[in-house]
Amino acid sequence: MQNSKLELKLEIKEIELHPYKLWFKHENNEADHKFLVYRQENSLLLYLSDTDYHAAIAGRYNLKESNIIGGGDFYLEKEKGKTIFVLSGSSGKYKGIPREILNDFAELLLPELQKYPSLLERKINIQGYLIERNLDLNDFWKK
């Protein structure tokens, strides 16, 4: 998908989901999956992984820190009887991503999640998404 505002190509690079840790933990206000957005030449790449720390994703995929342009949380929720995924918040270390960019990534992510093997095995049918608050943008987005 092309983001016309930045003229950058958006791409889902990696998805690693733990099928038993997908739902938001309301009792301790916690999500067990994180995502990062990485700039590589004229592309923005999304990495989504089962981890407690955004830096763990950077280490797992050998991402150059100066090219990481934000991150946040990923989790599943029920909304009006439907299962949706949520892209939310920001990374303490890498800060956040503008809502419109997250929305573009969500459009790409939805069909990928709808055919993700461990979700299909558990009969989890994701029918939509929600983009939540983003308080502090990465400096890349402020230029």
N, C-alpha and C positions, 0 to 999 in steps of 0.2 A: 504494500500500500504506500502511496506517495503522500506525504504531508505537504500540501501546497504552500503553507505559510513559510516553511523552512526549506522547501525543496529537498527534503531528505526522505530516503526510503525507509519505511518502518518494517521490521521483520521480527518474528518470534524465533529466537535462536535456540533456546533450550527450555524444556518443561520437565521438571522432576517433581512428581507429587507423591506424597505418602497418603495412601487411601484412607487411613484411619485418623489422620490429623488435619482434615480439611475444614472442619467447622470452627467458627469463632468460639473462643472460650470466654463466655460472658462473666463467669465467676472471677476470673483474674484479668479480664480485658486484654486478651492475648491472641495473636494469630501465629500459627506454626509454620507458615510459608511466607517467604519474602521474595521480592523481585528487585532487579536492578535494570537500569537502562544504560547502555554503553554506546558511545559514539565511535564508529569505525568508518573513516573516510566520509562518504555521503550517505551513510546508513545509521539508523538508530536500531540497536538490537536489544530485545527484551530477554532476560534470563529469569526464570521462575524456578524456585527450588524450596525443598523441605529443609529449612534451617532456622535457627533462632537469631542469626546475625547476618546482616548484609555483607559484611567483610568476608564471611565464609563462602559466599557465592563468588566474590572476586577471586579468592584464593583457589577455589575448585576449578575455575575456568581460566586461570592465569590472566585476569583482566588488569590492564594497566590503570592504576588508580586515577590518573589525570584524565582518562577518557570516560570515567563513570560520571554520568550527569544526573543521577538521582535514583531513588528507590522508594519502596513502600511495602505494605502488607498485602497479602492475598488470602482470602478465605471464602468459604461458602456460607450462605444464609438462606433462610426461608422468608420469602416475601409474598404475601397474599396467596399462600399455598404453592408457590413455585420455588424451585431451587435456582438461586442466582449466585454468581461470584462477585466479589467485591475487590476493587483495587483502591487502597486507602492509605492515607497518611504520607509519611516521608521517613527517610532513613536519618537517624541521628548523625551518622558520619557523612553521608552523601547528599543529604537534603532531599527535596521533592521535585516533582515533575508537574508541569501545568496540566490542568484538568482536560483541556482539549487534546493533548498528546496522549494522555491516559485513555481517553475515549477512543481515539484511533487505534491504540493497542488492544483495547477491549474488543473492538470489532474484529480484529484479527484473531484474538485469543478464543473467542466464543466457539467457532467451528472446530478449532483444535481440541478444546476441552470436550466437546460433544462426541468426539471419536476417540478420546483418550482411553486406552485399554483398562486400566484399573477402575476408572469411573464406570465404564460399561459393565464390567464384571460385578460391580456393587449396585448396578441399576440406578446410578445417579445421573439423572437427566437434567443438565443445566439448560435453563430456558431464557436466561438473560443475564444482565450485569448491572452493577451500580458503581459509580465513581464517587468516592467520598472525599471529605475534606483534605486539603493539602495546605499546611500552614507556612512552610518555609521552603522556598524554591532554591534549587541548586544555582550557583552563580552563573552557570552557562545560560540559563533562561532569562537572566536579568540584563543581558547585554543588548 
